Amino acid sequence: MATVAEPSMDGGQGHRPNRVARAIDRWIYVFMVGWFIVIAFVGFVPDALTTSSAIRVGQAQPFTSIMPLHAALMVAWLMLSLTQTILMATGNWRRHQWLGRLAFLLVPAMVATMLIALRASYRAEWYFAQAAPPDVRAPHLAYLTHASGALLGPLEGAFLFPLLVFIALKARRNDPNLHKRMMVLATAAVLPAALVRMTWLPHFPFEYSAYLIGALLPMFCWDVFRHRTVPRAYVVWFAIWAPLEVGLSLFAGRPWLDAAIPHLMGV
């Protein structure tokens, strides 16, 4: 992620504030990726431990075989993003460029495993519910009967993530400021998978949209404060993300879509 900064807007504040601002300009992206890693850890690790316990006592179906690969690729992307932001914050742009080639391999592999894992998990849930005792079967069948909302979210991420990465990579030479922000926003596109696992969060209409925006606030607020304007990356991101969120809310839970899901999943 490039670290070419926009012109400073704080010229009248003296040398020390300018130096501090330039440091934040570089390290804000490292902070954001580190923040995303914390969110992913808080969302996935307790959920995985709880699910593992449920599997041992027959209350949940075993993890599908694709899940370890999918999880490994997601971790690899977060580690790559963290490394890339650190490299640019420390001025190692040549290593950053060389390492960035891994994105061309990781992104399609991540999207493929997202889609495969989504179908495999639904099918595993379906067959587990058919064979489970009545007291275990009921909550699983309730989920399967109204699964459209749970499935549309990951599908949105599988579409949004590679699209934003494509925009970022396309801009890496001609518009480094768009590139560096869009790479962070692309990584944020997979955060809802962690957020939905935080069942202790308050629930309200569009809660996960609000939580995602909240996760992005540190970078956004700094940009607006620093440059006295909204950088183009946020406008591009919002123009793509907002219609998808509205569409998801309109279609999730529709009876006709819920009824179609088992056929689409081949069960």
C-alpha positions as a Markdown table, in Angstrom:
| # | Residue | x | y | z |
|---|---|---|---|---|
| 1 | Met | 0.0 | 0.0 | 0.0 |
| 2 | Ala | 1.6 | 3.2 | -1.1 |
| 3 | Thr | 2.3 | 5.9 | 1.4 |
| 4 | Val | 2.3 | 9.0 | -0.8 |
| 5 | Ala | 0.3 | 11.5 | 1.3 |
| 6 | Glu | -1.9 | 14.3 | 0.2 |
| 7 | Pro | -0.7 | 17.8 | 0.8 |
| 8 | Ser | -0.7 | 18.8 | 4.4 |
| 9 | Met | -3.6 | 21.0 | 5.5 |
| 10 | Asp | -2.0 | 22.0 | 8.8 |
| 11 | Gly | 0.8 | 24.3 | 7.5 |
| 12 | Gly | 0.1 | 27.0 | 10.2 |
| 13 | Gln | 0.5 | 24.6 | 13.2 |
| 14 | Gly | 4.3 | 24.5 | 13.3 |
| 15 | His | 6.9 | 21.9 | 12.7 |
| 16 | Arg | 6.1 | 19.4 | 15.4 |
| 17 | Pro | 2.4 | 18.9 | 14.6 |
| 18 | Asn | 3.3 | 18.4 | 10.9 |
| 19 | Arg | 5.8 | 15.7 | 11.8 |
| 20 | Val | 3.3 | 14.0 | 14.0 |
| 21 | Ala | 0.7 | 14.2 | 11.3 |
| 22 | Arg | 3.1 | 12.7 | 8.7 |
| 23 | Ala | 3.8 | 9.9 | 11.1 |
| 24 | Ile | 0.1 | 9.2 | 11.5 |
| 25 | Asp | -0.4 | 9.4 | 7.7 |
| 26 | Arg | 2.0 | 6.4 | 7.4 |
| 27 | Trp | 1.1 | 4.3 | 10.4 |
| 28 | Ile | -2.7 | 4.7 | 10.3 |
| 29 | Tyr | -2.9 | 1.9 | 7.8 |
| 30 | Val | -0.8 | -0.4 | 10.0 |
| 31 | Phe | -3.2 | 0.5 | 12.9 |
| 32 | Met | -6.3 | -0.3 | 10.8 |
| 33 | Val | -5.1 | -3.7 | 9.7 |
| 34 | Gly | -4.1 | -4.5 | 13.3 |
| 35 | Trp | -7.5 | -3.4 | 14.4 |
| 36 | Phe | -9.1 | -5.7 | 11.8 |
| 37 | Ile | -7.0 | -8.6 | 13.1 |
| 38 | Val | -8.3 | -8.0 | 16.6 |
| 39 | Ile | -11.9 | -8.0 | 15.3 |
| 40 | Ala | -11.3 | -11.2 | 13.4 |
| 41 | Phe | -9.8 | -12.8 | 16.5 |
| 42 | Val | -12.6 | -11.7 | 18.8 |
| 43 | Gly | -15.2 | -12.9 | 16.3 |
| 44 | Phe | -13.8 | -16.2 | 15.2 |
| 45 | Val | -11.8 | -17.7 | 18.0 |
| 46 | Pro | -14.5 | -17.8 | 20.8 |
| 47 | Asp | -17.0 | -19.0 | 18.1 |
| 48 | Ala | -14.7 | -21.8 | 17.0 |
| 49 | Leu | -14.1 | -22.9 | 20.6 |
| 50 | Thr | -17.8 | -22.9 | 21.3 |
| 51 | Thr | -18.6 | -24.8 | 18.1 |
| 52 | Ser | -15.9 | -27.4 | 18.8 |
| 53 | Ser | -17.4 | -28.0 | 22.2 |
| 54 | Ala | -20.9 | -28.4 | 20.6 |
| 55 | Ile | -19.4 | -30.9 | 18.1 |
| 56 | Arg | -17.9 | -33.0 | 20.8 |
| 57 | Val | -21.3 | -33.5 | 22.5 |
| 58 | Gly | -23.3 | -34.0 | 19.2 |
| 59 | Gln | -25.0 | -30.6 | 19.2 |
| 60 | Ala | -23.4 | -29.3 | 16.0 |
| 61 | Gln | -22.1 | -30.8 | 12.8 |
| 62 | Pro | -18.3 | -31.3 | 12.3 |
| 63 | Phe | -16.4 | -28.6 | 10.4 |
| 64 | Thr | -16.3 | -29.3 | 6.7 |
| 65 | Ser | -13.0 | -30.2 | 5.1 |
| 66 | Ile | -12.7 | -26.9 | 3.2 |
| 67 | Met | -12.9 | -24.8 | 6.4 |
| 68 | Pro | -9.2 | -25.2 | 7.5 |
| 69 | Leu | -8.0 | -24.1 | 4.1 |
| 70 | His | -10.5 | -21.2 | 4.0 |
| 71 | Ala | -9.4 | -20.1 | 7.5 |
| 72 | Ala | -5.7 | -20.4 | 6.5 |
| 73 | Leu | -6.2 | -18.2 | 3.5 |
| 74 | Met | -8.0 | -15.5 | 5.4 |
| 75 | Val | -5.3 | -15.5 | 8.0 |
| 76 | Ala | -2.7 | -15.3 | 5.2 |
| 77 | Trp | -4.5 | -12.3 | 3.7 |
| 78 | Leu | -4.5 | -10.4 | 7.1 |
| 79 | Met | -0.8 | -11.2 | 7.6 |
| 80 | Leu | 0.0 | -10.1 | 4.1 |
| 81 | Ser | -2.0 | -6.8 | 4.6 |
| 82 | Leu | -0.2 | -6.2 | 7.9 |
| 83 | Thr | 3.2 | -6.8 | 6.4 |
| 84 | Gln | 2.5 | -4.6 | 3.4 |
| 85 | Thr | 1.4 | -1.7 | 5.5 |
| 86 | Ile | 4.5 | -2.0 | 7.8 |
| 87 | Leu | 6.7 | -2.2 | 4.7 |
| 88 | Met | 5.3 | 1.1 | 3.4 |
| 89 | Ala | 5.3 | 2.8 | 6.8 |
| 90 | Thr | 9.0 | 2.0 | 7.1 |
| 91 | Gly | 9.8 | 3.0 | 3.5 |
| 92 | Asn | 10.5 | -0.5 | 2.1 |
| 93 | Trp | 8.4 | 0.1 | -1.1 |
| 94 | Arg | 10.4 | -2.3 | -3.3 |
| 95 | Arg | 9.7 | -5.2 | -1.0 |
| 96 | His | 6.1 | -4.0 | -0.8 |
| 97 | Gln | 5.8 | -4.2 | -4.6 |
| 98 | Trp | 7.4 | -7.6 | -4.8 |
| 99 | Leu | 5.3 | -9.1 | -2.0 |
| 100 | Gly | 2.1 | -7.5 | -3.4 |
| 101 | Arg | 2.2 | -10.1 | -6.2 |
| 102 | Leu | 0.8 | -12.6 | -3.8 |
| 103 | Ala | -2.5 | -10.9 | -3.9 |
| 104 | Phe | -3.0 | -12.2 | -7.5 |
| 105 | Leu | -2.9 | -15.7 | -6.0 |
| 106 | Leu | -4.5 | -15.2 | -2.7 |
| 107 | Val | -7.6 | -13.3 | -3.8 |
| 108 | Pro | -9.1 | -15.8 | -6.3 |
| 109 | Ala | -8.2 | -18.7 | -3.8 |
| 110 | Met | -10.0 | -16.9 | -1.0 |
| 111 | Val | -13.1 | -16.2 | -3.1 |
| 112 | Ala | -13.2 | -19.8 | -4.3 |
| 113 | Thr | -13.0 | -21.2 | -0.8 |
| 114 | Met | -15.6 | -18.7 | 0.4 |
| 115 | Leu | -18.1 | -20.0 | -2.1 |
| 116 | Ile | -17.2 | -23.7 | -1.6 |
| 117 | Ala | -17.3 | -23.4 | 2.2 |
| 118 | Leu | -20.7 | -21.7 | 2.0 |
| 119 | Arg | -22.3 | -24.5 | 0.1 |
| 120 | Ala | -20.4 | -27.2 | 2.0 |
| 121 | Ser | -21.5 | -25.8 | 5.4 |
| 122 | Tyr | -25.1 | -25.5 | 4.4 |
| 123 | Arg | -25.2 | -29.1 | 3.1 |
| 124 | Ala | -23.4 | -30.4 | 6.2 |
| 125 | Glu | -26.0 | -28.5 | 8.4 |
| 126 | Trp | -28.8 | -30.0 | 6.3 |
| 127 | Tyr | -27.7 | -33.6 | 6.6 |
| 128 | Phe | -26.8 | -33.2 | 10.3 |
| 129 | Ala | -30.3 | -31.9 | 11.0 |
| 130 | Gln | -31.9 | -34.8 | 9.3 |
| 131 | Ala | -30.1 | -37.3 | 11.5 |
| 132 | Ala | -30.1 | -35.4 | 14.7 |
| 133 | Pro | -32.3 | -36.1 | 17.7 |
| 134 | Pro | -35.5 | -34.0 | 17.8 |
| 135 | Asp | -34.3 | -31.6 | 20.5 |
| 136 | Val | -31.1 | -30.9 | 18.4 |
| 137 | Arg | -32.9 | -30.9 | 15.1 |
| 138 | Ala | -35.3 | -28.1 | 15.8 |
| 139 | Pro | -32.9 | -25.1 | 16.0 |
| 140 | His | -30.9 | -26.4 | 13.0 |
| 141 | Leu | -34.1 | -26.8 | 10.9 |
| 142 | Ala | -35.1 | -23.3 | 12.0 |
| 143 | Tyr | -31.8 | -21.9 | 10.6 |
| 144 | Leu | -32.1 | -23.9 | 7.4 |
| 145 | Thr | -35.7 | -22.7 | 6.8 |
| 146 | His | -34.7 | -19.1 | 7.1 |
| 147 | Ala | -31.1 | -19.2 | 5.7 |
| 148 | Ser | -31.3 | -16.6 | 3.0 |
| 149 | Gly | -30.1 | -13.8 | 5.3 |
| 150 | Ala | -27.2 | -15.8 | 6.6 |
| 151 | Leu | -26.1 | -16.8 | 3.0 |
| 152 | Leu | -26.5 | -13.4 | 1.3 |
| 153 | Gly | -24.0 | -11.8 | 3.6 |
| 154 | Pro | -21.1 | -14.1 | 2.7 |
| 155 | Leu | -22.1 | -13.8 | -1.0 |
| 156 | Glu | -21.9 | -10.0 | -0.7 |
| 157 | Gly | -18.4 | -10.4 | 0.7 |
| 158 | Ala | -17.4 | -12.8 | -2.0 |
| 159 | Phe | -18.4 | -10.2 | -4.6 |
| 160 | Leu | -17.3 | -7.0 | -2.8 |
| 161 | Phe | -13.8 | -8.2 | -1.7 |
| 162 | Pro | -12.3 | -9.0 | -5.1 |
| 163 | Leu | -13.9 | -6.0 | -6.7 |
| 164 | Leu | -12.4 | -3.6 | -4.2 |
| 165 | Val | -9.0 | -5.4 | -4.5 |
| 166 | Phe | -9.2 | -5.0 | -8.3 |
| 167 | Ile | -9.9 | -1.3 | -8.0 |
| 168 | Ala | -7.0 | -0.9 | -5.6 |
| 169 | Leu | -4.5 | -2.8 | -7.7 |
| 170 | Lys | -5.6 | -1.0 | -10.9 |
| 171 | Ala | -4.9 | 2.3 | -9.1 |
| 172 | Arg | -1.6 | 1.3 | -7.5 |
| 173 | Arg | 0.6 | 3.2 | -10.1 |
| 174 | Asn | -1.6 | 6.2 | -11.1 |
| 175 | Asp | -3.4 | 6.9 | -7.8 |
| 176 | Pro | -1.5 | 5.6 | -4.8 |
| 177 | Asn | -3.9 | 7.4 | -2.4 |
| 178 | Leu | -6.9 | 5.5 | -3.8 |
| 179 | His | -4.8 | 2.3 | -3.7 |
| 180 | Lys | -3.8 | 2.4 | -0.1 |
| 181 | Arg | -7.2 | 3.2 | 1.2 |
| 182 | Met | -9.0 | 0.8 | -1.1 |
| 183 | Met | -6.9 | -2.1 | 0.1 |
| 184 | Val | -8.0 | -1.4 | 3.7 |
| 185 | Leu | -11.6 | -1.1 | 2.6 |
| 186 | Ala | -11.3 | -4.3 | 0.7 |
| 187 | Thr | -10.0 | -6.1 | 3.8 |
| 188 | Ala | -12.9 | -4.6 | 5.7 |
| 189 | Ala | -15.3 | -6.3 | 3.3 |
| 190 | Val | -14.6 | -9.7 | 4.9 |
| 191 | Leu | -15.1 | -8.4 | 8.5 |
| 192 | Pro | -18.8 | -9.0 | 8.7 |
| 193 | Ala | -18.1 | -12.7 | 8.9 |
| 194 | Ala | -16.4 | -12.0 | 12.3 |
| 195 | Leu | -19.0 | -9.4 | 13.4 |
| 196 | Val | -21.9 | -11.8 | 13.0 |
| 197 | Arg | -20.2 | -14.2 | 15.3 |
| 198 | Met | -20.2 | -11.6 | 18.1 |
| 199 | Thr | -23.6 | -12.6 | 19.4 |
| 200 | Trp | -23.1 | -10.4 | 22.4 |
| 201 | Leu | -23.3 | -7.2 | 20.3 |
| 202 | Pro | -26.6 | -5.2 | 20.5 |
| 203 | His | -29.0 | -6.0 | 17.7 |
| 204 | Phe | -30.9 | -3.3 | 15.8 |
| 205 | Pro | -31.8 | -2.6 | 12.1 |
| 206 | Phe | -28.7 | -2.6 | 9.9 |
| 207 | Glu | -26.5 | -3.3 | 13.0 |
| 208 | Tyr | -23.7 | -5.0 | 11.1 |
| 209 | Ser | -23.6 | -2.2 | 8.6 |
| 210 | Ala | -23.2 | 0.2 | 11.5 |
| 211 | Tyr | -20.5 | -2.0 | 13.1 |
| 212 | Leu | -18.6 | -2.1 | 9.9 |
| 213 | Ile | -18.7 | 1.6 | 9.5 |
| 214 | Gly | -17.7 | 1.9 | 13.1 |
| 215 | Ala | -14.6 | -0.3 | 12.4 |
| 216 | Leu | -13.6 | 2.1 | 9.6 |
| 217 | Leu | -14.1 | 5.3 | 11.6 |
| 218 | Pro | -10.5 | 5.7 | 12.8 |
| 219 | Met | -9.1 | 5.9 | 9.3 |
| 220 | Phe | -12.1 | 7.9 | 7.9 |
| 221 | Cys | -12.0 | 10.5 | 10.8 |
| 222 | Trp | -8.3 | 11.0 | 10.4 |
| 223 | Asp | -8.6 | 11.5 | 6.7 |
| 224 | Val | -11.3 | 14.1 | 7.1 |
| 225 | Phe | -9.5 | 15.9 | 9.9 |
| 226 | Arg | -6.2 | 15.8 | 8.1 |
| 227 | His | -7.3 | 16.8 | 4.6 |
| 228 | Arg | -10.6 | 18.7 | 5.3 |
| 229 | Thr | -12.3 | 16.6 | 2.7 |
| 230 | Val | -13.6 | 13.0 | 2.0 |
| 231 | Pro | -11.0 | 11.2 | -0.1 |
| 232 | Arg | -12.3 | 9.6 | -3.3 |
| 233 | Ala | -11.7 | 6.0 | -2.0 |
| 234 | Tyr | -14.6 | 6.4 | 0.5 |
| 235 | Val | -16.9 | 7.7 | -2.2 |
| 236 | Val | -16.1 | 4.8 | -4.5 |
| 237 | Trp | -16.5 | 2.3 | -1.7 |
| 238 | Phe | -19.8 | 3.7 | -0.5 |
| 239 | Ala | -21.2 | 3.8 | -4.0 |
| 240 | Ile | -20.6 | 0.1 | -4.3 |
| 241 | Trp | -21.2 | -1.1 | -0.8 |
| 242 | Ala | -24.4 | 0.9 | 0.1 |
| 243 | Pro | -26.6 | -0.5 | -2.8 |
| 244 | Leu | -25.4 | -4.0 | -1.9 |
| 245 | Glu | -26.4 | -3.5 | 1.8 |
| 246 | Val | -29.8 | -2.2 | 0.7 |
| 247 | Gly | -30.3 | -5.1 | -1.7 |
| 248 | Leu | -29.4 | -7.6 | 1.0 |
| 249 | Ser | -31.9 | -6.1 | 3.4 |
| 250 | Leu | -34.7 | -6.2 | 0.8 |
| 251 | Phe | -34.1 | -9.8 | -0.2 |
| 252 | Ala | -32.9 | -11.5 | 3.0 |
| 253 | Gly | -35.7 | -13.5 | 4.7 |
| 254 | Arg | -38.1 | -13.4 | 1.7 |
| 255 | Pro | -40.1 | -16.6 | 1.8 |
| 256 | Trp | -39.6 | -17.3 | -1.9 |
| 257 | Leu | -35.8 | -17.0 | -1.5 |
| 258 | Asp | -35.8 | -19.1 | 1.7 |
| 259 | Ala | -37.7 | -21.8 | -0.2 |
| 260 | Ala | -35.3 | -21.7 | -3.1 |
| 261 | Ile | -32.1 | -22.0 | -1.0 |
| 262 | Pro | -32.2 | -25.9 | -0.5 |
| 263 | His | -32.7 | -26.4 | -4.2 |
| 264 | Leu | -29.8 | -24.0 | -5.0 |
| 265 | Met | -27.6 | -25.9 | -2.5 |
| 266 | Gly | -28.6 | -29.3 | -4.0 |
| 267 | Val | -30.3 | -30.8 | -1.0 |
